[in-house]
Amino acid sequence: MLRVPVTPADHRQGDPAAPVTLVEYGDYECPHCGRAHPVVKAVQRHFGLRLAFVFRNFPLSQAHAHAEAAAETAEFAGTHGRFWEMHDALFEKQAFLGAGLLLELAEAVGLSADELQAALAAKAYAARVRSDFIGGVRSGVNGTPTFFVNGVRHDGAPDVESLVEVIEEAAAGGGPGPDAG
């Protein structure tokens, strides 16, 4: 079960009152998360306003050298109202992650590379990333991507068909409500 309920502080796309909330704990450098990114987009298109999507950071820093900085970069962008643009850009350029790319992406989404560089050096967003990570650990996340549908962990395949099926079931009342946690 999702131990940390979805709140307005989460990065959310879609209607907060949607009957189903899909939460992903992800790592911007994880190749499995990279493959899941277009899957999530397809699922969002399929459900439209019937689905809210929340992304939480779960950087596997010991395996992915740039995951923590990428997560902090997304959080930096979020404080400027550009979280989702940065989120998508990080996954689209995942194979090239590194300090230089993070600065380029900041400029590409209309943010200051100098401000990002200073924020990364100061670890200004590390606490937010760590909070997401700890919440994931409390919820039983041990790899990425990990999905929760209305608070229930989805242990099936992270493909369109599997996610659509479990979301349809939750929308029909086969699972807990969107605020489960």
Secondary structure, DSSP 8 states (H G I E B T S, - for coil): --SS---TTSEEES-TT-SEEEEEEE-TT-HHHHHHHHHHHHHHHHHGGGEEEEEEE---TTT-TTHHHHHHHHHHHHTTT-HHHHHHHHHHTGGG-SHHHHHHHHHHTT--HHHHHHHHHHTTTHHHHHHHHHHHHHTT--SSSEEEETTEEE-S-SSHHHHHHHHHHIIIIIS--TT--
